[in-house]
Structures are given as C-alpha cells and as structure tokens.
Amino acid sequence: MKKSIHTFVAAFLILFTTSLHAQNYTFEDFVGTWNGTIMSPSTNGSTVPITMTIEANGFYTETSGVLMPSLYPNTQQCEYQTATNRMHWWYLGTAWGGQYFYDHFFYEVVYFENGVVEMHYNYWDDPEPHPEVGTIYMVKEGATVMPPPSAPAYDWMDNTVMLTWNEPDPGNGQLTELMGYNVYHQTETSDFELLGFSETTSFNHEGLFEAGLHSYAVSAVYEEGESEPSASLEVIFLTPPPESLQGMFTNNSVELTWEAPQPGSSPTATVTGYIIYHQSPNGSYQILGITEEMLFTHDGTFEAGMHAYYALANYEGGVSSTSNIAALDFMTPAPTELESMLMGENIELTWAEPVPGDEAMATLEGYNVYHMPENGSWEMLAFVESNAFVHENLASTGMQTYYVSAVYNGGMSDPSNQTEVLYQITGISDEQAITANIYPNPATDFIQINAETKLTKVSILNQSGQLISNEILNAHTYTADVSNLQAGVYILLLESAGRSTLQMFVVK
C-alpha cells in the first residue's frame, strides 16, 4: 500500500497543473448509455438529470430534452471532432416551405477517463469553452470508475487540523477497488505536496503552520490508479495578538507577563516567540527584546513619566497586531525622615531613601541638599549620591534649616520634611551672657526662668541641637511646660537684645 502512495504522487501533481488529458480516444469510446447531469442555455442555468444513449451509427437519444427535438424525433446525430476535441450534437429543429434547418451544439471534452466524461459548452467560432454557460457530466453504465472523495471539511483542536471527507460516489458506475486516500497540502509559498496517506476518511495534520492561506485536497487511491483531487479545502491560519499584558515594578525592574493568543475556534499559525516594545516618556519606541517565554524583565534606567509597553506574537510566516498596552507612571517620591545633628562645629544630615510603595519609581541619581541660615534665604549646598551629608564651615550662627530633594532620571521630587538645628559659636564673653536663674533643675512638669534683662526669645533644644520648641516674648520671667519631654539633658537658649546664652537643664 505504501508503494501506491509514491506511485501516484507524480500523476496527482500533473492533475493539479492541468485539467486536460491526452486525447487518446475516438468516437467509439462514446458509444453506450450514459447517466449524469446537463446544464445549458435551455435550462436557464439549472442542472437537470440526463440519460443519453449513443449508437455506433452516430444517432443518439437523451431524456433531458436539451439536445433532443420535440417536433422531429429520430433526427438527432452526433460526432466527435478529433481536431477540436469537441462533441458535435445536431438535430432537425425547423421545417418550413420546403426548407429545413438543423440546430447545432458543441461541447469541448475536458475530462474523459475510466468511464467518466465532462464537457463544457463551446460556441461554434470560439476556441475557448464556457462551463458557466453549459456543462455535461456523465458516467457510462457498467464502467469501472475512480471518482474522487467529496465534501472535505476540517476541525481545529490543540494545534491540529483534523481533516474529514466523504467516500467516493461511483454514481451509475462500478467502483474499482479502493485502497485509501492521499492527502495533499499547499501554502501561499509552496505548491501542493503529499502530506500523507490514510486508509480511513480522516487525517490529522500536525506540525508548524505558516500564517495565511492553507489549501488541502484529497484523492482516492485505487488499485488501478489515483482519482482526480477533491474540491480544494481552504483554511486561513490567523495571527492573533498576545492578551492580558501586565507590567509590575519590582526591585527597580519592570516584570512583564502576558497570556498566549486566544484564537477561539479559528486555526492559528505556530507561535515562535514574542517581540516586546517599549515607549519612553519622550515618545520614542524601541524593541526591548524577543523571548519564547510569556515573561520579560526590563532592567536599566527609567526616566520619570509615563512608560508604555506592548507585545507582538511572532508567528511562522507572520507577525500579529499589538497586544493591549501596559502603562506605568514612574513617580519621583521625596526623601523622608530628614534629621539634623550638631557634631562639634559641623551639622550632620541624614534621611531615608524614597520608597515607591506600589508605584513605579524613576531611577534615582542622587540628592540636592538645601540650606537656609537664620534670617537668610534658601540656597543649594550640594548634590550627593548617598543619603547623608555633613555641613562644614558654617558662615553664621543661629537656627539652621535644611531640606533635601531627590534627583531622578528626567525629574526631581518634592522637598523632604524640613529640619532645624541651632548652631551657636562657643566661648561667649561675660558681656554677651545673659544672667538668669532656672529652677527647678532637675524638673518634672515645668521650669521657671527669671532673667535680669527682658528676654525676647526662649528656645528648648535636645543634645543634638534640634529645636523642640521656641517662644517669642518680652518679659523677665517665663514658665516652660516640660511635662511632655522624655527624661534627659536639654539645652535652653535665651536671647535678649542681640545677646544670648546657653544653659543646661535636666528632665527626670
């Protein structure tokens, strides 16, 4: 049986390239009784049954009435014209005034093999047949025929084309011994090729599928040869896009995931991978990469602003349209928990790095440190890459205020919280000092301050120089509430008329 498969491949491919067969027949081959159908101008495009008997002397009878007169029976004759490969039918159509006229019809033989004949209508002076005008298809009684399979159909499941077809119908002929079926396949970029052989009326096609139009045809393999191909079955292999693309920012990377294309009941070409695209906030596009997995990690630097991602499915012989867009807004959060501490004659600043939370964060490049002296204005001190800074060589005394902003690729954050620290030059002379009595010391709920001169400002600081409270006044005495302070040592800054003094007190 395998031998038959290879034996008939070449013959089948010839049948695909031409519908004409060698003219190795004569009029005697048409003699006999035939059953089939006819469509002609007389049937107005309808196909009607016909039984035709052709005698050896050229006379014929037929049952459709298309090629047989109603007024003058026994006048119809036919002949086969070898030079034009046409059957010529004529009969007496009109007799009047001693004159008579014959009606003539010509049908070109386009197929004649194994007791099956097909002929197409042909105008007398036109060399081209016109099947749309008339077609005769007949099977010779008692002939051993090799008809093709019919009604090819398919189903699609699990990347498999499941082909089915109907067994050959011999019509009025006698079916020769059927061995099986040859299945043929063609793509837009290839000719018909033998796909395989089946002993049943089904065949599964598995493998790689190009995008676009695929054609299938089935021939019946008989002991005496191979039939004409069945009608061609056309299947379009689609290239749907990936679905449900999502992006998640984690560990300074964007993790992209998506689902495989979902074609539903339609066949799809074979997916060979996925192409990942990225659009930056400035509008430019780039291909990030190609992957066979449904996962991709985007590492690198991220500019502040909206980033867009989409994926395409790469198919055998084609590319899909774009998936949905996954958009991530890369934020520029501010530093937090800025603190200041007096360290000798320097002020040390520390802060917590920005935390994006559930949001994407642009690539952090460093920090701008800002400073405002007492009675001064804001100025930028420095750009640093770490989350710490030491302010040295301060130019003025008094309250020093600071904030920090984060510098990102393509953007800058809002300011952090502000922090204040008192910077006071030591070694105050007696003339500059303010004489004051502070009690109780240690204290629990309050301290009482009695000064010789009127006080204009009273500030409480911790040991690091950070301001806890201050009060503007114009009095010799002041009572400060310390009940909410934790136990420890604190600094009391008294100011009066350009003079100031520092005193220590204890809260227990």
C-alpha positions as CSV (number, residue, x, y, z in Angstrom):
1,M,0.0,0.0,0.0
2,K,2.9,2.4,0.8
3,K,4.2,1.7,-2.7
4,S,0.9,3.0,-4.1
5,I,1.4,6.3,-2.3
6,H,4.6,7.1,-4.1
7,T,3.5,5.7,-7.4
8,F,0.6,8.1,-7.7
9,V,2.2,11.3,-6.4
10,A,3.6,12.4,-9.7
11,A,0.3,11.6,-11.5
12,F,-1.6,13.6,-9.0
13,L,0.6,16.7,-9.3
14,I,0.1,16.6,-13.0
15,L,-3.7,16.7,-12.4
16,F,-3.2,19.8,-10.4
17,T,-1.4,21.6,-13.1
18,T,-3.8,20.9,-16.0
19,S,-7.5,19.9,-16.4
20,L,-6.9,18.5,-19.9
21,H,-5.9,14.9,-20.6
22,A,-4.3,13.4,-23.6
23,Q,-6.8,12.9,-26.5
24,N,-6.3,9.2,-26.9
25,Y,-9.9,8.3,-27.5
26,T,-12.2,8.0,-30.6
27,F,-16.0,8.2,-31.2
28,E,-16.3,4.5,-30.4
29,D,-15.4,5.4,-26.8
30,F,-18.6,7.5,-26.5
31,V,-20.9,4.7,-27.7
32,G,-23.1,3.4,-25.0
33,T,-25.6,4.5,-22.3
34,W,-24.6,7.4,-20.0
35,N,-26.2,8.8,-16.9
36,G,-25.5,12.2,-15.3
37,T,-26.5,15.9,-15.5
38,I,-26.6,18.7,-18.0
39,M,-26.7,22.5,-17.7
40,S,-27.2,24.5,-20.9
41,P,-28.8,27.8,-22.2
42,S,-32.0,25.7,-22.5
43,T,-32.1,25.1,-18.7
44,N,-31.5,28.7,-17.8
45,G,-28.5,27.8,-15.6
46,S,-30.2,24.9,-13.8
47,T,-28.7,21.5,-13.7
48,V,-31.1,18.6,-14.7
49,P,-30.7,14.8,-14.9
50,I,-29.9,13.2,-18.3
51,T,-29.6,9.7,-19.6
52,M,-28.1,9.5,-23.1
53,T,-27.6,6.5,-25.4
54,I,-25.2,6.9,-28.3
55,E,-25.4,4.4,-31.1
56,A,-22.4,3.2,-33.2
57,N,-24.0,4.8,-36.4
58,G,-24.0,8.3,-34.7
59,F,-27.6,8.6,-33.8
60,Y,-28.5,9.2,-30.2
61,T,-31.4,9.7,-27.8
62,E,-31.5,11.5,-24.5
63,T,-34.0,12.2,-21.7
64,S,-33.5,15.8,-20.7
65,G,-34.9,17.4,-23.9
66,V,-32.0,19.8,-24.1
67,L,-30.3,18.0,-27.0
68,M,-33.3,16.3,-28.5
69,P,-36.1,17.8,-30.6
70,S,-39.8,17.6,-29.6
71,L,-41.3,18.0,-33.2
72,Y,-38.9,15.8,-35.3
73,P,-37.8,12.8,-33.4
74,N,-35.2,10.3,-34.7
75,T,-33.3,13.2,-36.4
76,Q,-30.6,13.7,-33.8
77,Q,-27.0,12.8,-34.6
78,C,-23.5,13.4,-33.0
79,E,-19.8,13.1,-33.9
80,Y,-16.5,13.5,-32.1
81,Q,-14.2,16.1,-33.7
82,T,-10.7,15.0,-33.0
83,A,-9.1,18.2,-34.3
84,T,-11.0,20.4,-31.8
85,N,-11.6,17.8,-29.1
86,R,-15.4,18.6,-29.2
87,M,-18.6,16.6,-29.4
88,H,-20.9,18.0,-32.1
89,W,-24.6,17.4,-31.5
90,W,-27.3,18.3,-34.1
91,Y,-30.9,17.7,-34.8
92,L,-33.7,18.9,-37.1
93,G,-35.2,21.9,-35.5
94,T,-37.3,23.7,-38.2
95,A,-39.0,22.6,-41.4
96,W,-41.0,25.3,-43.4
97,G,-41.9,26.0,-47.0
98,G,-39.9,23.0,-48.3
99,Q,-36.8,24.1,-46.3
100,Y,-35.3,22.6,-43.1
101,F,-32.8,23.8,-40.6
102,Y,-30.7,22.0,-38.0
103,D,-29.7,23.1,-34.5
104,H,-26.1,22.5,-33.7
105,F,-24.4,22.4,-30.3
106,F,-20.7,22.0,-29.4
107,Y,-19.2,20.8,-26.1
108,E,-15.5,20.5,-25.5
109,V,-14.3,17.4,-23.8
110,V,-12.3,18.5,-20.7
111,Y,-12.2,15.1,-18.9
112,F,-12.7,11.6,-20.2
113,E,-11.3,8.8,-18.1
114,N,-12.4,5.5,-16.6
115,G,-16.0,5.8,-17.8
116,V,-16.4,9.4,-16.6
117,V,-16.8,12.3,-19.1
118,E,-17.1,16.0,-18.5
119,M,-17.8,18.5,-21.4
120,H,-18.1,22.3,-21.4
121,Y,-20.2,24.4,-23.7
122,N,-18.4,25.8,-26.7
123,Y,-19.6,28.4,-29.3
124,W,-19.0,27.3,-32.9
125,D,-16.4,30.0,-33.7
126,D,-14.9,30.4,-30.1
127,P,-12.0,28.2,-29.3
128,E,-12.5,28.6,-25.5
129,P,-15.1,26.5,-23.6
130,H,-17.6,28.2,-21.3
131,P,-18.6,26.0,-18.4
132,E,-20.6,28.8,-16.9
133,V,-22.9,28.5,-20.0
134,G,-23.2,24.8,-20.2
135,T,-21.7,21.6,-18.6
136,I,-22.4,17.9,-19.2
137,Y,-21.2,15.4,-16.6
138,M,-22.0,11.7,-17.3
139,V,-20.9,8.2,-16.1
140,K,-21.0,5.3,-18.5
141,E,-23.2,2.4,-17.4
142,G,-21.2,-0.6,-16.4
143,A,-17.9,1.4,-16.3
144,T,-15.4,0.8,-13.6
145,V,-14.9,4.4,-12.2
146,M,-12.4,6.0,-9.9
147,P,-14.3,9.1,-8.6
148,P,-12.6,11.4,-6.1
149,P,-13.6,11.9,-2.4
150,S,-16.1,14.7,-1.7
151,A,-17.0,17.3,0.8
152,P,-13.7,17.8,2.6
153,A,-14.0,19.5,5.9
154,Y,-11.9,20.3,8.9
155,D,-11.9,20.9,12.7
156,W,-9.2,22.6,14.7
157,M,-8.0,21.5,18.1
158,D,-4.8,21.5,20.1
159,N,-2.8,22.9,17.1
160,T,-4.0,20.1,14.9
161,V,-6.0,20.3,11.6
162,M,-8.4,17.3,11.7
163,L,-9.5,16.6,8.1
164,T,-12.5,14.6,7.2
165,W,-14.2,13.8,3.8
166,N,-16.9,11.6,2.3
167,E,-16.2,8.4,0.4
168,P,-16.2,8.5,-3.4
169,D,-19.6,8.2,-5.0
170,P,-19.5,6.0,-8.1
171,G,-22.8,7.3,-9.4
172,N,-24.0,4.8,-12.1
173,G,-20.6,3.3,-12.5
174,Q,-18.9,0.5,-10.6
175,L,-16.3,1.5,-8.1
176,T,-12.9,-0.2,-8.6
177,E,-11.1,-1.5,-5.5
178,L,-10.4,1.4,-3.1
179,M,-7.1,1.2,-1.2
180,G,-7.1,4.5,0.7
181,Y,-6.6,8.3,0.3
182,N,-3.7,10.6,-0.4
183,V,-3.8,13.9,1.4
184,Y,-2.2,17.0,-0.2
185,H,-1.3,20.4,1.3
186,Q,-0.4,23.7,-0.1
187,T,0.6,27.1,1.5
188,E,0.8,30.5,-0.1
189,T,4.6,30.0,-0.5
190,S,4.5,26.4,-1.7
191,D,2.9,24.1,-4.3
192,F,0.8,21.1,-3.4
193,E,2.8,18.4,-1.7
194,L,1.8,15.0,-0.4
195,L,1.1,15.2,3.3
196,G,0.3,11.6,4.0
197,F,-1.8,8.5,3.3
198,S,-4.9,7.4,5.2
199,E,-6.9,4.2,4.9
200,T,-9.9,6.0,6.6
201,T,-11.8,9.1,5.7
202,S,-9.9,11.3,8.2
203,F,-6.4,12.6,8.7
204,N,-4.7,14.8,11.3
205,H,-2.2,17.4,10.3
206,E,0.2,18.4,13.0
207,G,3.4,20.5,12.9
208,L,4.4,24.1,12.1
209,F,1.7,26.2,10.4
210,E,2.6,29.3,8.4
211,A,0.4,32.3,8.7
212,G,-2.0,32.8,5.8
213,L,-4.0,30.6,3.5
214,H,-3.5,26.8,3.5
215,S,-5.2,24.5,1.0
216,Y,-6.0,20.8,1.4
217,A,-7.2,18.3,-1.2
218,V,-7.7,14.6,-1.0
219,S,-7.5,12.0,-3.8
220,A,-8.7,8.4,-3.7
221,V,-6.1,5.7,-4.3
222,Y,-7.4,2.8,-6.3
223,E,-5.8,-0.5,-7.3
224,E,-5.8,0.8,-10.9
225,G,-4.7,4.4,-10.2
226,E,-5.4,7.6,-8.4
227,S,-8.5,9.8,-8.8
228,E,-8.8,13.4,-9.5
229,P,-8.4,15.6,-6.4
230,S,-11.4,16.5,-4.4
231,A,-12.5,20.1,-4.2
232,S,-9.9,22.2,-2.5
233,L,-10.5,23.0,1.2
234,E,-9.1,26.4,2.2
235,V,-8.1,27.2,5.8
236,I,-6.8,30.6,6.9
237,F,-4.3,30.5,9.8
238,L,-4.7,33.6,11.8
239,T,-2.1,35.6,13.8
240,P,-3.9,36.9,16.9
241,P,-2.0,39.1,19.3
242,P,-1.0,38.2,22.9
243,E,-3.5,39.0,25.6
244,S,-3.7,40.5,29.1
245,L,-0.3,42.2,29.1
246,Q,0.6,43.4,32.5
247,G,3.6,45.2,34.0
248,M,4.7,45.3,37.6
249,F,7.5,47.3,39.1
250,T,9.7,45.4,41.5
251,N,13.4,45.6,42.5
252,N,14.0,48.5,40.2
253,S,12.8,46.4,37.2
254,V,9.6,46.0,35.2
255,E,8.3,42.5,35.1
256,L,6.1,42.0,32.0
257,T,3.7,39.0,31.8
258,W,1.0,38.1,29.2
259,E,-1.2,35.3,28.1
260,A,-0.9,33.3,24.9
261,P,-3.0,34.4,21.9
262,Q,-6.6,33.1,22.1
263,P,-8.0,32.4,18.6
264,G,-11.1,30.7,19.7
265,S,-12.2,28.1,17.2
266,S,-10.1,29.5,14.3
267,P,-6.7,27.9,13.4
268,T,-3.6,29.9,14.3
269,A,-0.2,29.9,12.8
270,T,2.6,28.4,15.0
271,V,3.9,30.9,17.6
272,T,7.8,31.1,17.5
273,G,8.2,33.8,20.1
274,Y,7.2,37.3,21.3
275,I,8.5,40.8,20.5
276,I,8.5,43.3,23.3
277,Y,8.2,47.1,22.6
278,H,8.8,50.0,25.0
279,Q,7.8,53.6,24.6
280,S,9.6,56.1,26.9
281,P,8.0,59.3,28.2
282,N,9.6,61.3,25.3
283,G,7.6,59.3,22.8
284,S,10.4,57.2,21.3
285,Y,9.9,53.5,20.7
286,Q,12.4,50.7,20.9
287,I,12.4,46.9,20.8
288,L,13.4,45.6,24.2
289,G,13.9,42.0,23.1
290,I,12.5,38.8,21.7
291,T,11.6,35.9,24.0
292,E,10.0,32.5,23.7
293,E,8.5,32.7,27.2
294,M,5.5,34.7,28.3
295,L,7.7,36.7,30.7
296,F,10.1,39.5,30.1
297,T,12.1,41.7,32.6
298,H,13.0,45.2,31.7
299,D,16.2,46.3,33.5
300,G,18.0,49.6,33.2
301,T,17.4,53.2,33.9
302,F,13.9,54.6,34.0
303,E,13.0,58.2,33.1
304,A,10.4,59.9,35.1
305,G,7.0,59.9,33.5
306,M,4.7,57.5,31.7
307,H,6.2,54.4,30.2
308,A,4.2,52.2,27.8
309,Y,4.7,48.5,26.9
310,Y,3.1,46.2,24.3
311,A,3.9,42.8,22.8
312,L,3.6,41.2,19.4
313,A,3.4,37.5,18.7
314,N,5.9,36.3,16.2
315,Y,4.5,33.5,14.1
316,E,5.8,31.2,11.5
317,G,5.5,33.3,8.4
318,G,3.9,36.4,10.0
319,V,3.6,38.8,13.0
320,S,0.5,39.6,15.0
321,S,-1.0,43.0,15.7
322,T,-0.2,44.6,19.0
323,S,-1.4,43.4,22.4
324,N,-3.1,45.7,24.9
325,I,-0.8,48.5,26.3
326,A,0.6,48.2,29.8
327,A,1.3,51.7,31.1
328,L,3.4,52.5,34.2
329,D,3.8,56.0,35.5
330,F,7.3,56.3,37.0
331,M,7.0,58.6,40.0
332,T,9.5,60.8,41.8
333,P,8.8,60.3,45.5
334,A,10.6,62.6,48.0
335,P,13.1,61.6,50.7
336,T,11.6,61.2,54.2
337,E,12.7,61.4,57.8
338,L,15.3,64.1,57.3
339,E,17.2,64.7,60.6
340,S,20.0,67.0,61.6
341,M,22.6,66.7,64.4
342,L,25.2,69.1,65.7
343,M,28.6,67.4,65.7
344,G,31.1,69.8,67.1
345,E,31.3,72.7,64.7
346,N,29.6,70.7,61.9
347,I,26.0,69.7,61.2
348,E,25.3,66.2,60.0
349,L,22.2,65.5,57.9
350,T,20.7,62.0,57.4
351,W,17.5,60.9,55.7
352,A,15.6,57.9,54.5
353,E,15.7,56.9,50.8
354,P,12.5,57.4,48.8
355,V,10.1,54.4,48.9
356,P,7.8,54.0,45.8
357,G,5.3,51.8,47.6
358,D,3.0,50.2,45.0
359,E,4.1,52.6,42.3
360,A,6.9,52.5,39.8
361,M,9.9,54.8,40.7
362,A,12.2,56.6,38.2
363,T,15.9,55.8,38.5
364,L,17.3,57.6,41.5
365,E,20.6,59.5,40.7
366,G,21.2,61.4,44.0
367,Y,20.0,64.2,46.2
368,N,20.1,68.0,46.3
369,V,20.7,69.4,49.8
370,Y,19.3,72.9,50.5
371,H,20.1,75.2,53.4
372,M,18.6,78.4,54.9
373,P,20.5,80.2,57.7
374,E,18.7,82.3,60.3
375,N,17.3,85.4,58.7
376,G,18.6,84.2,55.3
377,S,17.2,82.6,52.2
378,W,17.3,79.1,50.6
379,E,20.4,78.0,48.7
380,M,21.5,74.7,47.3
381,L,24.5,73.3,49.3
382,A,25.5,70.2,47.3
383,F,24.5,67.2,45.2
384,V,25.3,63.9,46.9
385,E,24.6,60.3,45.8
386,S,24.3,58.9,49.4
387,N,21.6,59.7,51.9
388,A,23.9,61.6,54.3
389,F,25.6,65.0,54.2
390,V,27.9,66.9,56.6
391,H,27.6,70.7,56.5
392,E,31.0,72.1,57.4
393,N,32.4,75.7,57.8
394,L,29.1,77.3,58.6
395,A,29.3,81.0,57.9
396,S,26.7,82.2,60.5
397,T,25.3,81.3,63.9
398,G,21.7,80.8,64.8
399,M,19.0,78.5,63.7
400,Q,20.0,76.5,60.5
401,T,17.1,75.0,58.4
402,Y,17.5,72.2,55.8
403,Y,15.5,70.1,53.3
404,V,16.5,67.6,50.7
405,S,15.0,66.7,47.3
406,A,15.7,63.5,45.3
407,V,17.1,63.8,41.8
408,Y,15.8,61.3,39.3
409,N,16.5,60.5,35.7
410,G,14.3,63.0,34.0
411,G,12.8,64.6,37.1
412,M,13.0,65.9,40.7
413,S,11.0,65.1,43.7
414,D,9.1,67.4,46.0
415,P,11.1,68.7,49.1
416,S,11.5,66.4,52.1
417,N,10.5,67.5,55.5
418,Q,12.5,70.4,57.0
419,T,14.8,70.1,59.9
420,E,16.2,72.8,62.1
421,V,19.3,72.8,64.3
422,L,20.8,75.6,66.4
423,Y,24.4,76.5,65.6
424,Q,25.9,78.6,68.3
425,I,29.6,79.6,68.5
426,T,31.0,78.7,71.9
427,G,33.2,80.9,74.0
428,I,30.6,83.7,74.7
429,S,32.1,86.6,76.8
430,D,30.7,87.7,80.0
431,E,29.5,90.9,78.4
432,Q,27.4,88.9,75.9
433,A,26.0,86.5,78.5
434,I,22.5,86.8,80.0
435,T,22.2,86.3,83.7
436,A,19.2,84.1,84.5
437,N,18.0,81.8,87.2
438,I,16.4,78.5,86.2
439,Y,14.5,76.2,88.6
440,P,13.6,73.5,89.5
441,N,16.5,71.7,87.9
442,P,16.1,68.7,87.5
443,A,12.4,69.4,86.6
444,T,9.4,67.2,86.0
445,D,6.5,69.3,84.9
446,F,7.9,72.9,84.3
447,I,10.9,75.1,84.6
448,Q,10.8,78.8,85.8
449,I,13.1,81.3,84.2
450,N,13.9,84.6,85.9
451,A,16.3,86.9,83.9
452,E,17.9,90.3,84.8
453,T,17.1,91.6,81.4
454,K,14.0,91.3,79.3
455,L,14.0,88.0,77.3
456,T,13.0,88.3,73.6
457,K,13.1,84.6,72.7
458,V,13.3,81.3,74.6
459,S,14.1,78.0,72.8
460,I,14.5,74.4,74.0
461,L,16.8,72.1,72.1
462,N,17.9,68.5,72.5
463,Q,21.5,67.5,72.9
464,S,21.9,67.2,69.1
465,G,20.9,70.8,68.7
466,Q,17.5,70.0,67.2
467,L,14.8,72.5,68.0
468,I,12.0,71.2,70.2
469,S,10.1,74.5,71.0
470,N,10.6,78.2,71.0
471,E,8.6,81.2,72.3
472,I,8.8,84.8,71.4
473,L,8.2,87.2,74.3
474,N,9.2,90.4,76.0
475,A,9.5,89.7,79.7
476,H,11.9,89.0,82.5
477,T,10.2,85.7,83.5
478,Y,8.9,82.7,81.6
479,T,7.4,79.4,82.6
480,A,8.1,76.5,80.2
481,D,6.0,73.3,80.1
482,V,8.4,70.2,80.0
483,S,5.9,67.6,81.1
484,N,5.8,66.1,77.6
485,L,9.6,65.7,77.3
486,Q,11.4,62.4,77.8
487,A,13.9,62.2,80.7
488,G,17.3,63.5,79.7
489,V,19.5,66.5,79.3
490,Y,18.2,69.6,77.3
491,I,19.6,72.9,76.2
492,L,17.9,76.2,77.0
493,L,18.7,79.1,74.6
494,L,17.9,82.5,76.0
495,E,18.1,85.6,73.7
496,S,17.8,89.3,74.6
497,A,18.8,92.4,72.6
498,G,21.4,90.8,70.4
499,R,22.8,88.7,73.3
500,S,22.3,85.0,74.0
501,T,23.3,82.4,76.5
502,L,23.0,78.6,76.7
503,Q,22.1,76.7,79.9
504,M,21.6,73.1,80.6
505,F,18.6,71.5,82.5
506,V,17.5,68.0,83.2
507,V,14.1,66.4,82.9
508,K,13.6,63.4,85.2
